Amino acid sequence: QVQLVESGGGLVQAGGSLRLSCSASGSTFGLKTMGWYRQAPGKQREWVAAISGGGSTNYADSVKGRFTISRDNAKNTVYLQMNSLKPEDAAVYYCNTVPPGQIKSDYWGQGTQVTVSS
């Protein structure tokens, strides 16, 4: 059964930190570039960060220097360390392949809510 299960969200004050986790199913996880995406109310889902199977990373300009993506291929898990959070980072955060849908077409997990108070 295909699954992407995100966790670690919550309520944090501006300037605080959170660490998100995403557990993925599939024997080829380690071969796939994985990413984090987010969707704020009334806005389209946007890409945040990506990490290749070999560990190369890339970030959206809005989070560069504050967020760090990492992965543990042995655990089929990808992480997003978020520091210096801003109110504009508040959103539902999702993980998926980059581009999305390579695990299962049109599939997204339930996401994890991040709320940042000012």
TORKOL-862412 format. One record per residue (C-alpha): residue number from 0; x, y, z. Coordinates in pm, 1 decimal. Each point is the difference from the previous one (the first is absolute). Example, Ala and Ser with C-alpha at 12.3 -4.5 7.8 and 13.67 -1.06 7.14 Angstrom:
BEGIN
r tivex: 0&x: 1230.0&y: -450.0&z: 780.0
r tivex: 1&x: 137.0&y: 344.0&z: -66.0
This chain:
BEGIN
r tivex: 0&x: 0.0&y: 0.0&z: 0.0
r tivex: 1&x: 141.0&y: 336.5&z: -103.3
r tivex: 2&x: 36.0&y: 239.6&z: 287.0
r tivex: 3&x: 157.8&y: 331.4&z: 81.5
r tivex: 4&x: -48.2&y: 86.7&z: 366.2
r tivex: 5&x: 103.8&y: 344.3&z: 115.5
r tivex: 6&x: 38.9&y: 94.1&z: 365.3
r tivex: 7&x: 161.4&y: 254.3&z: 229.1
r tivex: 8&x: -207.4&y: 306.5&z: -64.8
r tivex: 9&x: -139.6&y: 220.7&z: 271.5
r tivex: 10&x: -31.4&y: 348.7&z: 138.5
r tivex: 11&x: 318.2&y: 198.6&z: 47.8
r tivex: 12&x: 84.7&y: 363.3&z: 62.6
r tivex: 13&x: 174.0&y: 201.4&z: -266.3
r tivex: 14&x: 371.9&y: -68.2&z: 18.4
r tivex: 15&x: -56.0&y: -351.4&z: 127.0
r tivex: 16&x: 81.8&y: -336.4&z: -154.3
r tivex: 17&x: -176.1&y: -318.5&z: -103.6
r tivex: 18&x: 118.3&y: -324.8&z: -152.5
r tivex: 19&x: -230.5&y: -173.8&z: -241.5
r tivex: 20&x: 24.5&y: -367.1&z: -93.8
r tivex: 21&x: -140.6&y: -192.9&z: -292.8
r tivex: 22&x: -12.0&y: -376.5&z: -11.7
r tivex: 23&x: -32.3&y: -141.3&z: -349.7
r tivex: 24&x: -82.0&y: -345.9&z: -126.0
r tivex: 25&x: 167.3&y: -164.0&z: -293.7
r tivex: 26&x: 316.1&y: -198.3&z: -60.3
r tivex: 27&x: 143.6&y: 260.3&z: -237.1
r tivex: 28&x: -20.6&y: 292.4&z: 244.3
r tivex: 29&x: 375.7&y: 42.6&z: 4.0
r tivex: 30&x: 9.7&y: 53.6&z: -374.6
r tivex: 31&x: -253.1&y: 279.0&z: -3.9
r tivex: 32&x: 46.3&y: 371.4&z: 46.8
r tivex: 33&x: -230.0&y: 95.1&z: 285.1
r tivex: 34&x: -135.7&y: 339.1&z: 85.7
r tivex: 35&x: -206.9&y: 201.5&z: 239.1
r tivex: 36&x: -286.2&y: 213.2&z: -118.1
r tivex: 37&x: -240.1&y: 230.0&z: 182.8
r tivex: 38&x: -341.8&y: 147.7&z: -51.2
r tivex: 39&x: -128.6&y: 301.4&z: 187.1
r tivex: 40&x: -371.8&y: 82.2&z: 13.8
r tivex: 41&x: -119.3&y: 150.6&z: -326.9
r tivex: 42&x: 330.9&y: -64.8&z: -174.0
r tivex: 43&x: 130.2&y: -263.4&z: -235.9
r tivex: 44&x: 229.7&y: -272.0&z: 125.2
r tivex: 45&x: 362.1&y: 102.6&z: -42.0
r tivex: 46&x: 327.9&y: -186.0&z: 2.5
r tivex: 47&x: 226.6&y: 69.6&z: 298.9
r tivex: 48&x: 303.7&y: -229.5&z: -9.0
r tivex: 49&x: 136.3&y: -306.6&z: -175.5
r tivex: 50&x: 262.0&y: -264.6&z: 64.8
r tivex: 51&x: 132.8&y: -251.0&z: -250.1
r tivex: 52&x: 65.6&y: -363.7&z: 78.0
r tivex: 53&x: 365.6&y: 90.5&z: 35.9
r tivex: 54&x: -66.7&y: 287.2&z: 237.4
r tivex: 55&x: 24.8&y: 306.1&z: -223.4
r tivex: 56&x: -238.4&y: 269.3&z: 120.8
r tivex: 57&x: -183.8&y: 294.8&z: -146.1
r tivex: 58&x: -223.9&y: 260.8&z: 161.3
r tivex: 59&x: -255.4&y: 260.4&z: -89.4
r tivex: 60&x: 139.5&y: 349.2&z: 46.9
r tivex: 61&x: -256.1&y: 72.4&z: 270.6
r tivex: 62&x: 143.9&y: -266.2&z: 232.9
r tivex: 63&x: 365.1&y: -9.1&z: -100.4
r tivex: 64&x: 225.2&y: 30.5&z: 303.3
r tivex: 65&x: -280.6&y: -82.1&z: 243.2
r tivex: 66&x: -121.0&y: -346.9&z: -102.2
r tivex: 67&x: 205.3&y: -316.7&z: -39.6
r tivex: 68&x: -120.7&y: -311.8&z: -177.4
r tivex: 69&x: 156.3&y: -337.8&z: 73.4
r tivex: 70&x: -80.3&y: -366.9&z: -46.3
r tivex: 71&x: 64.9&y: -341.9&z: 146.6
r tivex: 72&x: -34.2&y: -251.5&z: -280.9
r tivex: 73&x: 23.9&y: -294.9&z: 240.0
r tivex: 74&x: -316.1&y: 126.5&z: 168.6
r tivex: 75&x: -174.2&y: 124.9&z: -316.0
r tivex: 76&x: -32.2&y: 334.9&z: 173.4
r tivex: 77&x: 57.7&y: 358.6&z: -102.4
r tivex: 78&x: 25.8&y: 288.2&z: 246.0
r tivex: 79&x: -38.9&y: 376.3&z: -8.1
r tivex: 80&x: 168.8&y: 199.9&z: 274.0
r tivex: 81&x: -160.8&y: 342.0&z: 10.5
r tivex: 82&x: 172.5&y: 278.0&z: 193.3
r tivex: 83&x: -72.7&y: 371.4&z: 37.2
r tivex: 84&x: -361.4&y: -61.2&z: -90.7
r tivex: 85&x: -205.8&y: 291.3&z: -125.3
r tivex: 86&x: -378.3&y: 46.1&z: -4.7
r tivex: 87&x: 11.8&y: -34.8&z: -378.4
r tivex: 88&x: 134.9&y: -355.9&z: 42.7
r tivex: 89&x: -334.4&y: -108.3&z: 143.7
r tivex: 90&x: -155.1&y: -262.9&z: -225.4
r tivex: 91&x: -75.7&y: -367.8&z: -34.6
r tivex: 92&x: 325.7&y: -170.3&z: -88.8
r tivex: 93&x: 13.6&y: -305.6&z: -224.5
r tivex: 94&x: 275.3&y: -223.4&z: -124.6
r tivex: 95&x: 7.6&y: -164.2&z: -340.0
r tivex: 96&x: 237.2&y: -87.8&z: -276.3
r tivex: 97&x: 145.5&y: 273.5&z: -218.7
r tivex: 98&x: -184.9&y: 36.2&z: -227.7
r tivex: 99&x: -297.6&y: -124.9&z: 200.8
r tivex: 100&x: -188.5&y: -317.0&z: -79.2
r tivex: 101&x: 284.6&y: -241.9&z: -66.9
r tivex: 102&x: -100.1&y: -224.3&z: 290.9
r tivex: 103&x: -361.8&y: 6.1&z: -105.9
r tivex: 104&x: -160.8&y: 225.3&z: -256.3
r tivex: 105&x: -201.6&y: 288.3&z: 147.1
r tivex: 106&x: 66.8&y: -121.8&z: 353.5
r tivex: 107&x: 70.5&y: 226.0&z: 297.8
r tivex: 108&x: 9.6&y: -91.2&z: 365.8
r tivex: 109&x: -205.0&y: 175.4&z: 263.4
r tivex: 110&x: 267.5&y: 259.4&z: 68.7
r tivex: 111&x: 96.3&y: 156.9&z: 331.8
r tivex: 112&x: -116.7&y: 341.8&z: 114.4
r tivex: 113&x: 255.0&y: 264.0&z: 93.7
r tivex: 114&x: -131.3&y: 309.5&z: 177.1
r tivex: 115&x: 228.4&y: 290.9&z: 81.9
r tivex: 116&x: -117.7&y: 267.6&z: 241.1
r tivex: 117&x: 139.4&y: 350.9&z: -21.3
